Amino acid sequence: MRDIDLLIFDCDGVLIDSEPIAARTLAHAVTRAGIAMTPREVLIEFTGKSEPELRDILADRGLADVDSVFAAWHTEIFAAFRRELRPMQGIGKVLRRLDVAKCVASNSTVERLGMSLGLVDLWSDFAPNVFSARW
């Protein structure tokens, strides 16, 4: 590790086991709004995309009142995170053993990053070096 100046981590699916929760809750939100999607379909199509990309894709498919649907999704996903979110197995030990600068660069929103990393006690391993596609 002597030749490495900085390690850049993605968040979802790397630091935290959030992808199944996000897929399930987004599938529920858009299905409730009239566009039927399974969690698997959401995972396949939307993993790695930013929220503005999701909004645009779903609006193009006819999702009405995108803001309301995403507000409802945020309520649901954050509640699910509080109940279910876990760090990826072993990531805390790995992070604490690293003797190199590190940061998070993610397509997640700043709000979601702060909330999720804070819930699983990883925020302090990176703050203030947490960067969002919407930062």
Secondary structure, 3 states (H helix, E strand, C coil): CCCCCEEEECCECCCECCHHHHHHHHHHHHHHCCCCCCHHHHHHHHCCCCHHHHHHHHHHCCCCCHHHHHHHHHHHHHHHHHHHCCECCCHHHHHHHCCCEEEEEECCCHHHHHHHHHHCCCHHHHCCCEEECCC
